[in-house]
Every structure is written in structure tokens, then in C-alpha cells.
């Protein structure tokens, strides 16, 4: 509405900053109607959240994890490696004070994993003159290993194998997936893109370990998953890719003819399955530990019914339907 009215927003912020000098005002606009090209509203919001960070001297032991809505799991690979070297791992969702937030700028290295955070993290690293690594969550053993090696090199930790054993990490992942498959068996599995930014990679991982993935709910194919898309075309030609933004999804029956394990809220909503993993945006999962946690969450979801109608927040709830 401010844009439609031709409001001078910079003048408004200037006045607010003059009147309330002890308050930091951040320019955050959820403005999809003005989106023509360039960064998305989500990307610009994540960038704006870090704009007040000041220039500070880098702490050689500190790492700043940027752009995520969730704290990484305490046993996430990156955190375990930092702890092994007596380092400091900072992230915005874990901040308890304004000073904790400002200390994010002291990171020797900036890293991010959630795709929409990449733009803002790159801008911040350039402004504060700090090295930056984009380490997207992955379900591929080789990619995870390469990312961890790059991280160790950037932090000066030496070789990855000096901190963790990749063979042991992979063996633990295989054991967790095998245990989950023994219980879940041939049960149909549906995945959605809100659970994790790499739904195709997750589908490939599960299919190669005997799970029966029947469909994926997603609205686009990320360039990061081109290789997984091509692999699925060849090895799982019957796998269904279903867009969630199609208007017909409003009226199609939300039921399943068989028990379905849904990984993600949209998968649960559109299949009507009470057996689902209730998580979005990766939920703090990363790396080898993220694979093991996913297998554990699948087991828990398979054995415990939930109520999708109660747990999943519907956008536009309370609005009248014109259909």
C-alpha cells in the first residue's frame, strides 16, 4: 500500500531514526506485487536482517552461520567439527541478546546453507570483507564430504579426516537407513519441497536404499538438482512430480488408497496422511547427521499418527473460497 500511495519510505525511516536514535530500524518489505526481476522478496528480507551488523575484528575461532530460520542441530557435522577445534559457532536463531546478534559480524568465516539466504550472505561478506562459503544441505555422500573438506580448509583445521572419519559417518548413515527400511518396507512415500530444499536428492537417496517413493510435491526444479532430476528420469520414470500451486489442488481429493508416509507438511496435506514428518526448510538438519536424523524422523512418523488439520497452518485460513 505504501508503494501504491507513493510514500517516501526513506524519509519516514529517516524521521524515525532521528526521533528514536537508540532503536535500529531495518528496511524489510514483503513486497511480491512489485517483483519484476532480480532478488525475490524472501532473498531481500534475509539480506535486510543482517544489514545492521557492524564492522568488527574477526575472531579466528568464530564461524557465523547466516540466513536460516532454524538453529542447526547440535550434532550437525559443521557444529561437531567446530567444537572439536574449540571454536565458536554463531547463528541468528540462537541469539539471546542484541550483543549476541552484533557478534555475528566477528566470524572469521561466513557460511549459509538455505538457498534464499545465499544472496544476503554474499552481500554481507562483501561489505565486511570476510570469506564466505555456500554449503547447501545435501543427501549425497560425495557432495557432503567435499563441502566439509572446503570448510576445514577455509577455517585452517587441516584435513577433514583428522577431525571426523568419513567412512564411519557413511556407515552410520547406511545403518540408519537400513533400520528405517526394515520397518517402513514397501510403504508408499511422498516428499515435498518444504521439508528440504533438495527434495529430488532425498528421493534419490531413498530410492537407492529400497524405499518406494511414489511422488514429490514441488513447484520448480532447482538448478542445484539438475543431476538428480536426470537420474530420476532414467531410474524412476513412474515417479510423479506434482505442482502445489496448480489451482486444481484446491479441489482434488486429499486422500490415499494406501498407507502413505509423508515427508513434509504439503505432502501430508495433499495425501491426507496422518503419518508425516512435521518439518519445514530442513529444520536445522545438515550433512551426514541430517541424513541420519531424516531416517529417524521417518521411523517416528511411520509409527505415530498426527492430525494434519490441527498441525498444519493453512495460508488464507478464514478467507472465503470463490471456487
N, C-alpha and C positions, 0 to 999 in steps of 0.2 A: 504493500500500500504506500509506503514511503517513496518508492521509486515512481509509482504512478502519479503521486502528488507533486513530484519534482522537488522533494525535500532535500535541502542541503545537509546531508548527514554529517559531513566533516565539520561543518560549522556547529552542529548540535554537539558532537563529541568534544570539540574544542571548548565550548562553553561548560560542559560537564567537567572536563579536566581542570578548568580554571576554578570552578566552584568547589570541586572536591579533589584537591591535589593528592590526598592520601589514598585515593582509590585508583586502581589501574583499570582502564576501560579497554576492552578487546573488541575489535571490529569483527563480529561474527554475524553473517547473514545466511539464513536458509532461503535461498533465492532461486529456485529451479525455473521459475517462469521467465527469468531473464537469460537463461542459459542458451547460448548460441554455439560457442566453441570454447576450446581451452579447458582448464581445470573444472571439474564438476563442483557443485555446492559442497559435497562431502569432503572433497580434497581441500577446498578453500577453508572450510571450517577447521579441519585438522591443522592446517597451516597457521591459522589465526591464533589458535590456542597456545602456540609456542612463541608468538611474536614478542611478548613482554620479557622473555629471557634475556638477561644482561650478558655482556662480555665479561667472562671471568677466566682466571688462570686455570688451565686444565690440570686435573688430578690424574696422575699417571696410573692410579689404581682403579679409576672410576669408568663405568660404562653407562651410557644413558640410552634407554630403550624408548622409542618415540612412537606416537600415533595409534596406540592400541587402546581400546575401551576396557580391556581386562588385564589384570596383573598376570604375568606368566606363572605357570605352576612352579612351585618351589623346587621340583626336581627336573624342570626343563633343562635340556642339555646346556644351554648357554649359562644358566644360573649355576649349575654344578661346576662348570669349568671356571667361572669367575670365583666361586667360593674356594675351589682347590688352590687358587693363586692368591688367596686372601684379598680379593678385590671387592669393589663396591658396585652393586647393580642397582641403578635407579630407574624408576618408571613412574609416569604421571599418576596412574590409578593407585599407586602405593603411597603417594604423598599425603602426609597428615597435617602439613602446615604450609604457609606461604614460603617460608625459608626452604622447606623441602623441595618445593616447586622450583625456586630460583637456583637451587643446587644442581638441577638438571643440566645447566649450562657448563658445569665443571667436568663433564665427561671427556675423557681422553678420546673416546670413540663414540659416535652416534650410530645406532642401528635401528632398523624398523623391519617389521615382517608383514604387516597388513597392507595390501596393495594401495588402498586410498591414502595411506599415510606417507607414501614414498615422496610425493611432490613436496609436502610441507617439510619433511625431514631433510630433503636436499636443499631447500631454500635456507633452512636454519643452519645447516652445516656450512653452507657457503658464507652466510652472514657472520658466523662466529669463527670461521676458518678452522673447522675441525674435520677430520676424516670421517667418512660415512660409509656404512655397508647396508645394502638391502638384502635381507636374509628371509625370503618368503617361506612360510610354512610349507612343508613338503611331505609326501608319503613315499618318496623314492630314496632308497638307502644311499645310492651314489651321490645324489644331489645334497642330501643332508651332510654326508661326510665332507664333500667339497666345501660347503658353507662353513662347517666347523673348523676346517683347516684354514680357510681365509680369515676367520675370526681370530684364531690363535695367532696367526701371523701378524695381523693388524695390532693385536694387543701385546705382542712381544713375548708370548707364552711358550714359544718353541714349537716343536712338533706335536700334533694332536695326540698321537699315541703315547706321549709322555704324561698325558693327563687322563685320558679315558681309552679303553680298548674298544675299537670299532667292532671287532669280531664278537666281543661279548655283548655289545649293545644290540647288534643284529640278531644274535642268538636269542636274546631276551625278547625281542620283538616277535621272532618266529614262534617262540614258545607261547607268548600271549595270544597270538593269532590262532595258533593250533588249539589252544584251550577254548577260545571263544567258538571256533568252528565245531568242536566236538559237541557243544551244547546247542548251538544255533542250527547247525546242519544245513539242510536244504531249504530252510525258511526263506521266503522272498524278502529282499532288502531293497528299500528305496532311500535315496540320498537327495539332499537339496543343497543349494549353493550358500544358504545362510549358515549352515553348520560350519562350513570351512570354505575359504576362497579357492580351494583346489578340489572340487567335487569329483572331477574326472580322474585325478590322481588317486583319490580314495577308492573310487570304483575299480580302477585297475589293480590296486593293492589287494582289495577283497576278492576280486575275480581270480587273481593268480594264486589265492590261498583257499580256493574251493567254495567261497560264498556265492550265493545265487542273487546277484544284483539284477533287478528287473527294470528299474527306471531311475532317472536322475531329473530332478526339477531344477531348471536353471533358465535364465533369460538370454544369456550370451555365452560364447566360448572365449575365455581369456587367452590372449596370445601366449601366456606362460604355460598353457596346457595344450598347445598345438600338437606336441608329440604324443601326449596321452590320448587326444582325440583321434589321431590317426591310428593308434594302436587299438583303441576300442572299435573303430570302424572295421578293422580287419579281424579281430579276435572275438568281438561281441556284437555281431551285426544286428541281433534282435533286441539289444538294449534300447530302451525308449528314452529320448531326451524331450522333456515336456516343458514348455514355457509357462511360467506362472502368471505373466501379465496378460495373457490372452483373455479376452472378455468372457469367453465360454467357460472359463474356470469358475466363474461365479455361479454357474447353474449345473455343472456336471456333478453327478452323484459322488459324494465323498465317502465311498465305501470300498471294501476289498473282498474278493471272493475267498481269500485265504489269509492266514495269519501273516502279517507283514511287519517286519522290523524297520521302523523309520528312523533315519539318522538326520535329525534336524526338525525344526518346527513346521516348515512348509511341507515337508514330506509327510509328517504326521497329520497335518490339517487336510491335505488333499487325498490321502489314503484313508483317513478316518481311523487310523490305527492307535490304540491305546498303549502300544509298545514302542516307545520312541525315546531317542536321546534328546533331552531338552537343553540344547546349547546353540549359541549363535557366534559368528565371527571367530571360530576357533576356540573361544572360551579360555584362552591362556595356554593352549596346547602348542608344543613346538618340538620338532625333531624326533629322535628315537623315542623319547619319553612320550611325545604326543601320540605316536603310533600305539604304544602300549596302553596308554590311557584310553584311546579310542576303542581298543578291543575290550577293555574293562567296562567302559560305559555301554558298549553294545550288549555285553552279558547282563549287566544290571537292567537295561531297558527290556531285554528279552524276558526276564523273569518277573518284572514288576510293572503292573498296569498303571497308567496315568490317565488323567482326564484332559484330552486336548482342549475341550471347550473352556475349561477352567484355567489352564496354564498358559495358553497361547493368547497373546494380546492381539486383537483384530484392529487393523487400521480402519478408521472411519466408523468405529463401533458407535451405534446410536443414530447413524445417519439413515435416512430413508433410501431404499433402493428404487431406482427408476426402471428396473427391468421387470 
